[in-house]
């Protein structure tokens, strides 16, 4: 949901006169005839949309209710997710600590196991041992 107060640059408790004065100021600044480019056209559309919503108290009240509902919904979603996120991070830390404490066979032991499984490659020391037998 767009924040019309931010678009117009007014406070939430601004009066209708303040909103109108700010709208006139912004439309003069971003008017497509005075400033060139696509950004000014898009900006003036946003400004007009914000003013149309905030200029009447009935529309403004409806907008404020929807805006507050969306804010509360986002806050509840964040509150709902965060405990699970914390638990997940703690589990990852615990697993890494446990893995670090477990005795993992060293690389040399693994090489010797694969050496015996595959059969020893014929090197000079292995050939001399076979010849003496």
Secondary structure by P-SEA (a helix, b strand, c coil): cccccccccccccccaaaaaaaaaaaaaaacccccccaaaaaaaaaaaaaaaacccaaaaaaaaaaaaaaaaaaaaaaaacaaaaaaaaaaaaaaaaaaaacccccaaaaaaaaaaaacccccaaaaaaaaac
